[in-house]
Amino acid sequence: MRLTQAQTARIQALENAKGQVTPKRVLDDARKVSSPLHALFDWTMKSAAEKWWLHQARLIIGAVRVQITTSETVYRAPCYVVDTTIAGSGYRSIATITDDPESARESLIYTLDVAAGHIRRAYDLAGPLGLQGEIDALLKQVAGVQRIVGKKAA
């Protein structure tokens, strides 16, 4: 999502003295038609509720775990992964993707893209802690795996 300068300025204006801002404070401000944040929200109850319920459904699907036990270790992993072949959004069981290398590759590419986005965000946050070098190393590792997966897809 890209914000306008006015929207960014409004959110910054909502910060408290410690530089903190809450979703509740943003929502309360956005309720005002005059707020530059107002247009970012769906104010139609029916469609907003549907979006929220779909978000909740995604969280519920993501919470399903499968337990894998080896002779020494127990692994708990997601049971479902994002299926990029479903229009809109959907998930696919890990058990069914193991026999479909192309779908597994697509899911891995998607997951690596999401991970890279989170790591880039972490890079920005690591500056004040002097940890950007470590975060940059992680990002380079993810990029390396992305290149490998991309070459195998070609």
Secondary structure as the mmCIF struct_conf table of DSSP 4:
data_model
#
loop_
_struct_conf.conf_type_id
_struct_conf.id
_struct_conf.beg_label_comp_id
_struct_conf.beg_label_asym_id
_struct_conf.beg_label_seq_id
_struct_conf.end_label_comp_id
_struct_conf.end_label_asym_id
_struct_conf.end_label_seq_id
HELX_RH_AL_P HELX_RH_AL_P1 GLN A 5 ALA A 13
TURN_TY1_P TURN_TY1_P1 LEU A 14 LEU A 14
TURN_TY1_P TURN_TY1_P2 ALA A 17 LYS A 18
BEND BEND1 GLY A 19 GLY A 19
HELX_RH_AL_P HELX_RH_AL_P2 PRO A 23 ALA A 30
TURN_TY1_P TURN_TY1_P3 ARG A 31 ARG A 31
BEND BEND2 LYS A 32 LYS A 32
TURN_TY1_P TURN_TY1_P4 VAL A 33 SER A 34
BEND BEND3 SER A 35 SER A 35
TURN_TY1_P TURN_TY1_P5 PRO A 36 LEU A 37
HELX_RH_3T_P HELX_RH_3T_P1 HIS A 38 LEU A 40
BEND BEND4 PHE A 41 PHE A 41
HELX_RH_AL_P HELX_RH_AL_P3 MET A 45 ALA A 63
STRN STRN1 ARG A 65 THR A 69
BEND BEND5 SER A 71 GLU A 72
STRN STRN2 VAL A 74 PRO A 78
BEND BEND6 CYS A 79 CYS A 79
STRN STRN3 TYR A 80 VAL A 82
TURN_TY1_P TURN_TY1_P6 THR A 84 THR A 85
BEND BEND7 ILE A 86 GLY A 88
STRN STRN4 TYR A 91 SER A 93
HELX_RH_AL_P HELX_RH_AL_P4 ILE A 94 ILE A 97
TURN_TY1_P TURN_TY1_P7 THR A 98 ASP A 99
HELX_RH_AL_P HELX_RH_AL_P5 PRO A 101 ALA A 126
HELX_RH_3T_P HELX_RH_3T_P2 GLY A 127 LEU A 129
TURN_TY1_P TURN_TY1_P8 GLY A 130 GLY A 130
HELX_RH_AL_P HELX_RH_AL_P6 GLN A 132 ALA A 153
#
